[in-house]
Amino acid sequence: MPLTEVIASLGTNPYFSAGAGLFGVGMAAAVLKRGTQFGTILFRRHCMITLEVTSQDKSFHWLLQWISRYGTRTQHLSVETTFNQTDTGKINTQFAFVPSPGAHFFNYRGYWIRVERNREKQMVNFQAGLPFETVTMTTVGRNRDLFFEILDESRKLALQSQEGKTIMYTAMGAEWRPFGYPRRKRPIDSVILDKGLSEKILQDIREFIDSPKWYMERGIPYRRGYLLHGPPGCGKSSYITALAGALDYSICVLNLSEKGLSDDRLNYLLTVAPEQSIILLEDVDAAFLSRDLSKENPAMYQGMGRLTFSGLLNALDGVASAEARIIFMTTNYIDRLDPALVRPGRVDMKELVDHCTDYQLTQMFLRFYPEEPESHAAEFARLVISTGKPVSAAQVQGFFMMHKTDPDTVLQNVDQLPTI
């Protein structure tokens, strides 16, 4: 049978016609599906913009707070409990509602934005002990500035919530995390050091902050180290807290005696410290003794963890040490510190915060009893000095607090002032 007749007979075959029709429909559906997928890919690639923020990024929590406040009225929420200190000193509990995992929609400046929060149950950030999360924002258009505006607004909103507060950070694993609640800024004039000492340190640190270009032009590492030494209770840590408030800085407290603190971790923590922060190493003498003092017992020189003295020196002033950094160290026993630790470059300014002088006693009396005449303050200072016994600021403050509204009793009972 000729080929033409076979083809003609197929056209009259009902089974073949049905099969060909089904094949055509299936092929058309497949082509349509692939075309739709291809068109969707092209549309998403050229007509949509997406921003992904991971939980490891600093702006992650800022963005969640911004979305919950301005972006969406979703009823699917997660709660974050925080504490805030008011101007009166009272601690208030605050509940912040943030979008829960899932998809959320909101309109911002005429743009419809889809927000999807994903929580990976199988992936955990072991350093922070929290599951890995992402927030993905998607909108139609090619305006990338829209997301920059949102991130900038969320940053400003976070800063407003911390305005007038001092944030304390502590090292958790390989990252810095806020410790406790934001504290009210302590007025710098509330910590009374010897005459001119507070102004001297404040002026030096402000000159450092305002002169990065000067350091760069001269090839000098842009970092500054301070050592406050003196007897306990004389105001070293209190002054650093007040100084951070005056500079609008946060404080990163690092314990060198912490078990598990290694050379690499210390160097990394100093490198990733939050911007505009003071790194505080308190009681640095407790972590390392002078090499001369440790000859009889070499094990004492190794510290409590895996941190070595060489690692500390390199982190402070080594090739890989961080710049744009301010470090304060405190000690009650400067003679126990190794000379290599306090040399220029690692410690640029050493200041003694000693027992109360005549000036400090007078100013503390006037601050606690502002309505009293200066002659009473001078008399109090004279009586304390005449005892010949050193007193710390903490002891004087404790004595004043026992007689908050009775300065006459203070003057009459100076002999009851605790002394060292």
C-alpha positions as CSV (number, residue, x, y, z in Angstrom):
1,M,0.0,0.0,0.0
2,P,1.4,3.4,-1.0
3,L,2.5,5.7,1.8
4,T,0.0,8.3,0.8
5,E,-2.9,5.9,1.2
6,V,-1.6,4.9,4.7
7,I,-1.5,8.5,5.8
8,A,-5.0,9.1,4.3
9,S,-6.4,6.1,6.2
10,L,-5.0,7.4,9.5
11,G,-6.9,10.6,9.1
12,T,-10.2,8.6,9.1
13,N,-9.1,6.4,12.0
14,P,-11.0,7.6,15.2
15,Y,-8.4,6.1,17.6
16,F,-5.5,7.9,15.9
17,S,-7.4,11.2,15.8
18,A,-8.1,11.0,19.5
19,G,-4.5,10.1,20.3
20,A,-3.2,12.9,18.1
21,G,-5.5,15.3,19.8
22,L,-4.4,14.2,23.3
23,F,-0.8,14.4,22.2
24,G,-1.3,17.9,20.8
25,V,-3.1,19.1,24.0
26,G,-0.3,17.6,26.2
27,M,2.4,19.1,24.1
28,A,0.6,22.5,24.2
29,A,0.3,22.2,28.0
30,A,4.0,21.4,28.3
31,V,5.0,24.2,26.1
32,L,2.7,26.6,28.0
33,K,4.1,25.4,31.4
34,R,7.7,25.8,30.3
35,G,6.8,29.2,28.8
36,T,5.1,30.2,32.0
37,Q,8.2,29.1,34.0
38,F,10.5,30.8,31.7
39,G,8.4,34.0,31.7
40,T,8.2,33.9,35.5
41,I,12.0,33.6,35.7
42,L,12.5,36.5,33.3
43,F,9.9,38.6,35.2
44,R,11.5,37.9,38.6
45,R,15.0,38.5,37.2
46,H,14.2,41.8,35.5
47,C,11.0,43.2,37.1
48,M,11.3,42.2,40.7
49,I,13.9,43.0,43.5
50,T,14.6,40.8,46.5
51,L,16.5,41.5,49.7
52,E,17.7,38.7,52.1
53,V,18.8,39.5,55.6
54,T,20.2,36.7,57.8
55,S,20.0,36.4,61.6
56,Q,23.8,36.8,61.7
57,D,23.5,40.4,60.3
58,K,23.3,43.3,62.7
59,S,20.2,44.7,60.9
60,F,18.1,41.5,61.3
61,H,16.4,42.5,64.6
62,W,16.2,46.2,63.5
63,L,14.3,45.1,60.4
64,L,11.9,42.9,62.4
65,Q,11.1,45.7,64.8
66,W,10.6,48.1,61.9
67,I,8.2,45.7,60.1
68,S,6.2,45.1,63.3
69,R,5.8,48.8,63.9
70,Y,5.3,50.3,60.5
71,G,5.0,47.6,57.9
72,T,2.3,45.1,58.8
73,R,-0.8,44.4,60.8
74,T,-0.4,40.6,60.7
75,Q,-1.9,38.6,63.5
76,H,0.8,36.0,63.4
77,L,3.4,37.3,65.8
78,S,6.4,36.3,67.9
79,V,7.3,38.1,71.2
80,E,10.6,39.5,72.3
81,T,10.8,40.6,75.9
82,T,13.2,43.4,76.9
83,F,13.8,45.6,79.9
84,N,14.3,49.3,79.9
85,Q,15.5,51.7,82.7
86,T,13.5,54.9,83.0
87,D,14.8,58.3,83.9
88,T,13.6,57.7,87.5
89,G,15.7,54.5,87.7
90,K,12.7,52.2,87.5
91,I,13.0,49.0,85.3
92,N,10.1,48.6,82.9
93,T,9.3,45.4,81.1
94,Q,8.5,45.8,77.4
95,F,7.0,43.3,75.0
96,A,8.0,43.7,71.3
97,F,5.8,41.9,68.8
98,V,7.7,40.8,65.6
99,P,6.4,38.9,62.6
100,S,6.4,35.1,63.2
101,P,7.9,32.7,60.7
102,G,5.9,32.7,57.5
103,A,4.8,35.1,54.8
104,H,3.5,38.7,55.4
105,F,2.4,41.5,53.1
106,F,2.4,45.2,53.6
107,N,2.4,48.5,51.6
108,Y,5.2,51.0,51.9
109,R,5.2,54.2,49.9
110,G,3.0,52.7,47.2
111,Y,5.0,49.4,46.9
112,W,3.5,46.1,47.9
113,I,6.2,44.1,49.7
114,R,6.1,40.5,50.5
115,V,8.1,39.6,53.7
116,E,9.0,35.9,54.3
117,R,10.6,34.9,57.6
118,N,12.2,31.4,57.5
119,R,13.6,29.5,60.4
120,E,15.9,26.6,59.7
121,K,15.3,23.9,62.3
122,Q,18.2,21.8,61.1
123,M,20.7,24.7,61.1
124,V,21.8,26.2,64.4
125,N,24.3,29.0,65.2
126,F,26.2,27.1,67.9
127,Q,28.1,30.3,68.9
128,A,24.8,32.1,69.7
129,G,22.8,29.0,70.5
130,L,19.9,30.1,68.3
131,P,18.4,28.7,65.1
132,F,19.5,30.2,61.8
133,E,16.9,32.5,60.3
134,T,16.4,34.7,57.3
135,V,14.0,37.5,56.3
136,T,13.4,37.9,52.6
137,M,11.7,41.0,51.2
138,T,10.3,41.0,47.7
139,T,8.6,43.7,45.6
140,V,7.8,44.5,42.0
141,G,10.1,47.0,40.4
142,R,13.8,47.8,40.2
143,N,14.1,50.5,42.8
144,R,17.0,49.3,45.0
145,D,16.9,52.5,47.0
146,L,13.6,51.4,48.5
147,F,15.3,48.7,50.6
148,F,18.1,51.1,51.6
149,E,15.5,53.5,52.9
150,I,13.8,50.7,54.9
151,L,17.1,49.6,56.4
152,D,18.1,53.2,57.2
153,E,14.7,53.8,58.9
154,S,15.0,50.6,60.9
155,R,18.5,51.6,62.1
156,K,17.3,55.0,63.2
157,L,14.3,53.5,65.0
158,A,16.7,51.2,66.9
159,L,18.9,54.1,67.8
160,Q,16.0,56.1,69.0
161,S,15.0,53.3,71.4
162,Q,18.6,53.4,72.8
163,E,18.9,57.2,72.9
164,G,20.1,58.4,76.3
165,K,21.2,54.9,77.2
166,T,24.5,53.1,77.6
167,I,24.5,49.6,76.1
168,M,26.7,47.0,77.8
169,Y,28.0,44.1,75.7
170,T,29.6,40.8,76.8
171,A,31.4,38.2,74.7
172,M,29.2,35.1,74.0
173,G,31.2,32.7,71.9
174,A,32.7,34.6,69.0
175,E,30.3,37.5,69.1
176,W,29.2,40.4,71.3
177,R,25.7,40.4,72.7
178,P,23.9,43.0,74.8
179,F,24.2,42.2,78.5
180,G,21.2,43.2,80.7
181,Y,19.1,46.2,79.8
182,P,20.2,49.5,78.4
183,R,21.3,51.7,81.3
184,R,20.7,55.4,81.8
185,K,23.7,57.5,80.9
186,R,25.7,58.4,84.0
187,P,26.6,62.1,84.1
188,I,30.3,62.4,83.9
189,D,30.4,65.1,86.6
190,S,28.8,62.6,89.0
191,V,32.2,60.8,89.2
192,I,34.5,63.2,90.9
193,L,38.2,62.4,90.3
194,D,41.2,64.5,91.3
195,K,41.2,68.1,90.0
196,G,41.6,68.2,86.2
197,L,42.0,64.4,85.7
198,S,38.5,63.7,84.2
199,E,38.9,66.7,81.8
200,K,42.3,65.5,80.8
201,I,41.2,62.0,79.8
202,L,38.0,63.2,78.1
203,Q,39.9,65.8,76.1
204,D,42.5,63.2,75.0
205,I,39.9,60.6,73.9
206,R,37.9,63.3,72.0
207,E,41.0,64.4,70.2
208,F,41.6,60.7,69.2
209,I,38.0,60.3,67.9
210,D,38.3,63.4,65.8
211,S,41.6,62.7,64.2
212,P,41.5,59.5,62.1
213,K,43.0,61.3,59.1
214,W,45.9,62.5,61.2
215,Y,46.8,58.9,62.1
216,M,46.4,57.7,58.5
217,E,48.6,60.4,57.0
218,R,51.4,59.5,59.4
219,G,51.0,55.7,59.1
220,I,50.2,55.3,62.8
221,P,47.7,52.6,63.8
222,Y,44.4,54.3,64.7
223,R,43.9,52.9,68.2
224,R,44.2,54.2,71.7
225,G,44.9,52.4,75.0
226,Y,44.3,53.7,78.5
227,L,45.2,52.2,81.9
228,L,43.5,53.4,85.1
229,H,45.2,52.1,88.2
230,G,44.8,52.7,91.9
231,P,43.2,51.3,95.1
232,P,39.8,49.7,94.9
233,G,36.6,51.8,95.2
234,C,38.2,55.0,93.9
235,G,36.0,55.3,90.8
236,K,37.9,53.6,87.9
237,S,35.0,51.6,86.5
238,S,32.5,54.2,87.4
239,Y,34.4,56.8,85.5
240,I,34.6,54.6,82.4
241,T,30.8,54.1,82.5
242,A,30.3,57.9,82.8
243,L,32.8,58.5,80.0
244,A,31.0,56.2,77.7
245,G,27.8,58.2,78.4
246,A,29.5,61.5,77.6
247,L,30.9,60.1,74.3
248,D,27.6,58.3,73.4
249,Y,29.5,55.1,73.3
250,S,28.7,51.5,74.4
251,I,30.9,49.4,76.6
252,C,32.2,45.9,75.7
253,V,33.3,44.1,78.9
254,L,35.8,41.3,78.3
255,N,37.0,39.0,81.1
256,L,40.5,37.8,80.3
257,S,40.3,35.1,82.9
258,E,37.3,33.5,81.2
259,K,37.8,29.8,80.7
260,G,38.0,28.9,77.0
261,L,39.2,32.3,75.9
262,S,41.9,31.7,73.3
263,D,44.3,33.9,71.4
264,D,42.4,33.6,68.2
265,R,39.0,34.3,69.8
266,L,40.4,37.4,71.7
267,N,41.8,38.8,68.4
268,Y,38.5,38.2,66.6
269,L,36.4,39.7,69.4
270,L,38.6,42.9,69.4
271,T,38.2,43.0,65.6
272,V,34.4,42.7,65.5
273,A,33.6,44.9,68.5
274,P,30.5,47.1,67.9
275,E,31.2,50.5,66.4
276,Q,31.5,53.4,68.8
277,S,32.3,51.2,71.8
278,I,34.9,51.1,74.6
279,I,36.5,47.8,75.2
280,L,36.9,47.3,78.9
281,L,39.4,44.9,80.4
282,E,38.8,45.0,84.2
283,D,41.4,43.8,86.8
284,V,43.9,42.9,84.1
285,D,46.4,42.0,86.8
286,A,44.2,39.0,87.7
287,A,44.7,37.4,84.4
288,F,48.4,37.7,84.0
289,L,51.2,38.4,86.4
290,S,54.6,40.0,85.6
291,R,57.1,37.5,84.3
292,D,59.4,38.4,87.1
293,L,56.7,37.6,89.7
294,S,55.8,34.3,88.1
295,K,59.3,32.7,88.0
296,E,58.7,30.8,91.2
297,N,55.4,29.3,89.8
298,P,55.4,29.4,86.0
299,A,51.9,28.0,85.9
300,M,50.5,31.2,87.4
301,Y,51.7,33.1,84.3
302,Q,49.5,31.1,81.9
303,G,46.2,32.5,83.0
304,M,43.0,30.5,83.6
305,G,42.2,29.6,80.0
306,R,44.0,29.0,76.8
307,L,44.8,32.7,76.4
308,T,48.5,33.3,76.4
309,F,50.3,36.5,77.4
310,S,51.9,36.6,73.9
311,G,48.4,36.4,72.4
312,L,47.2,39.3,74.5
313,L,50.1,41.5,73.4
314,N,49.6,40.6,69.7
315,A,45.9,41.3,70.0
316,L,46.6,44.8,71.5
317,D,49.4,45.8,69.2
318,G,50.2,43.1,66.7
319,V,50.2,42.9,62.9
320,A,46.7,41.6,62.8
321,S,45.3,43.7,65.6
322,A,42.2,45.8,65.0
323,E,42.1,49.5,64.4
324,A,39.6,52.3,65.2
325,R,39.5,50.9,68.7
326,I,39.5,52.3,72.2
327,I,40.7,50.0,75.1
328,F,40.5,50.8,78.8
329,M,42.3,48.5,81.3
330,T,41.9,48.8,85.0
331,T,44.0,47.3,87.8
332,N,44.4,47.7,91.6
333,Y,48.1,46.6,91.4
334,I,50.0,48.2,88.6
335,D,53.3,46.7,89.9
336,R,52.0,43.3,89.0
337,L,51.7,44.1,85.3
338,D,54.4,43.2,82.9
339,P,56.2,46.2,81.4
340,A,55.5,44.8,77.9
341,L,51.8,45.2,78.6
342,V,51.9,48.8,79.6
343,R,54.4,50.1,77.1
344,P,53.4,53.0,74.7
345,G,51.4,51.7,71.7
346,R,49.5,49.3,74.0
347,V,48.9,51.8,76.8
348,D,49.1,55.4,75.6
349,M,47.9,57.0,78.8
350,K,48.4,55.8,82.4
351,E,46.5,57.6,85.1
352,L,46.4,57.0,88.9
353,V,42.9,57.1,90.4
354,D,43.9,57.4,94.0
355,H,42.3,57.9,97.4
356,C,40.2,61.1,97.9
357,T,42.0,64.4,97.9
358,D,40.9,67.6,99.5
359,Y,39.4,68.7,96.2
360,Q,37.4,65.5,95.8
361,L,36.1,65.5,99.3
362,T,34.9,69.1,98.9
363,Q,33.2,68.5,95.5
364,M,31.5,65.3,96.7
365,F,30.1,67.1,99.8
366,L,28.7,69.8,97.6
367,R,27.2,67.4,95.1
368,F,25.3,65.4,97.8
369,Y,24.3,68.6,99.7
370,P,24.1,71.3,97.1
371,E,22.3,73.8,99.4
372,E,25.1,73.7,101.9
373,P,27.7,76.6,101.8
374,E,31.2,75.9,100.5
375,S,32.6,76.5,103.9
376,H,30.9,73.4,105.3
377,A,32.3,71.4,102.4
378,A,35.8,72.7,103.1
379,E,35.4,71.9,106.8
380,F,34.3,68.3,105.9
381,A,37.4,67.9,103.7
382,R,39.7,69.3,106.4
383,L,38.3,67.0,109.1
384,V,38.7,63.9,106.9
385,I,42.3,64.8,105.9
386,S,43.2,65.5,109.5
387,T,42.5,61.9,110.4
388,G,45.6,61.0,108.3
389,K,43.8,57.9,107.1
390,P,43.1,57.3,103.3
391,V,39.5,57.0,102.2
392,S,38.1,56.0,98.9
393,A,35.3,57.6,97.0
394,A,33.1,54.6,97.6
395,Q,33.5,54.9,101.3
396,V,32.7,58.6,101.3
397,Q,29.6,58.0,99.1
398,G,28.4,55.2,101.4
399,F,28.8,57.5,104.4
400,F,26.8,60.2,102.7
401,M,24.0,57.8,101.8
402,M,23.6,57.0,105.5
403,H,22.8,60.6,106.1
404,K,21.1,61.7,102.8
405,T,19.3,64.7,104.2
406,D,21.4,65.5,107.3
407,P,24.7,67.2,106.4
408,D,25.1,68.4,110.0
409,T,25.3,64.9,111.3
410,V,28.0,64.2,108.6
411,L,30.1,67.0,109.9
412,Q,29.7,66.0,113.5
413,N,30.5,62.3,112.9
414,V,33.4,62.4,110.6
415,D,35.2,60.0,112.9
416,Q,32.6,57.3,112.0
417,L,33.6,57.5,108.3
418,P,35.0,54.0,107.4
419,T,38.6,54.1,106.5
420,I,41.0,51.5,104.9
